[in-house]
Amino acid sequence: MRAAVVRQRASLLAAAALLLAAVALPGAAAWTDCSTGPTVFKVSEVELVPTVVKPGDVANFTITAEAAKEVRMGVVQMIVHYAGMPVWTQLDNLCDKTAAGCPVQPGPVQVLYSQLFPAITPPGFYDVTLNGHSITEALFCVKVEFQVVPPGAEQVAEGWAAALKGPAQQQVLSTHRKSLA
Ligand SMILES: *[C@@H]1O[C@H](CO)[C@@H](O)[C@H](O)[C@H]1NC(C)=O
């Protein structure tokens, strides 16, 4: 009985999360500036596409900023937290991640990250911190919070269709039909 109530609550929460996702502005991510002092880049916007990630998706993060001066080289550290715990970290060359490479000229600059969330990614609350540094200075720090939701029924059906072609698939469907009758 209690388990059923918990399940019902969980599905209500999931429905509420989907509703929230549906009304959220497309691409506009919940982000905060995590810099602890002055930075060379002034970040104006962080985009996440898709806004709500499903396991197996590639999520694209785009940071739009204004560089106060030329930057010849730098690194970006990415840290992924799941349910508040660090689960993934990597270090990248800044020059591979800026739209126009290096040196970064003073003025508008975009930092792009494409991150695969493998099919086995557990659903839940995630945040990604992207922390950029040159040799001597802090460039930027942004923290993006988002949710990984379980795949929808449509996706599951597509997965079955791709995995089971021909007679096996038909058998699954006819068994299903019998159980519905
Ligand atoms: C994410 O970025 C990659 C690489 O730039 C691109 O190929 C892909 O189409 C982008 N995906 C979305 C959903 O925008």
Ligand as a Chemical Component Dictionary entry (heavy atoms), coordinates in Angstrom:
data_LIG
# 
_chem_comp.id                   LIG 
_chem_comp.type                 NON-POLYMER 
_chem_comp.pdbx_formal_charge   0 
_chem_comp.three_letter_code    LIG 
# 
loop_
_chem_comp_atom.comp_id 
_chem_comp_atom.atom_id 
_chem_comp_atom.alt_atom_id 
_chem_comp_atom.type_symbol 
_chem_comp_atom.charge 
_chem_comp_atom.model_Cartn_x 
_chem_comp_atom.model_Cartn_y 
_chem_comp_atom.model_Cartn_z 
_chem_comp_atom.pdbx_ordinal 
LIG C1 C1 C 0 25.388 19.866 -30.591 1  
LIG O1 O1 O 0 26.646 20.245 -31.104 2  
LIG C2 C2 C 0 27.146 19.353 -32.078 3  
LIG C3 C3 C 0 28.564 19.772 -32.402 4  
LIG O2 O2 O 0 28.661 21.132 -32.621 5  
LIG C4 C4 C 0 26.213 19.374 -33.279 6  
LIG O3 O3 O 0 26.686 18.479 -34.261 7  
LIG C5 C5 C 0 24.814 18.968 -32.826 8  
LIG O4 O4 O 0 23.910 19.089 -33.909 9  
LIG C6 C6 C 0 24.336 19.829 -31.688 10 
LIG N1 N1 N 0 23.080 19.291 -31.182 11 
LIG C7 C7 C 0 22.014 20.049 -30.925 12 
LIG C8 C8 C 0 20.823 19.331 -30.369 13 
LIG O5 O5 O 0 22.003 21.256 -31.115 14 
# 
loop_
_chem_comp_bond.comp_id 
_chem_comp_bond.atom_id_1 
_chem_comp_bond.atom_id_2 
_chem_comp_bond.value_order 
_chem_comp_bond.pdbx_ordinal 
LIG C1 O1 SING 1  
LIG C1 C6 SING 2  
LIG O1 C2 SING 3  
LIG C2 C3 SING 4  
LIG C2 C4 SING 5  
LIG C3 O2 SING 6  
LIG C4 O3 SING 7  
LIG C4 C5 SING 8  
LIG C5 O4 SING 9  
LIG C5 C6 SING 10 
LIG C6 N1 SING 11 
LIG N1 C7 SING 12 
LIG C7 C8 SING 13 
LIG C7 O5 DOUB 14 
# 
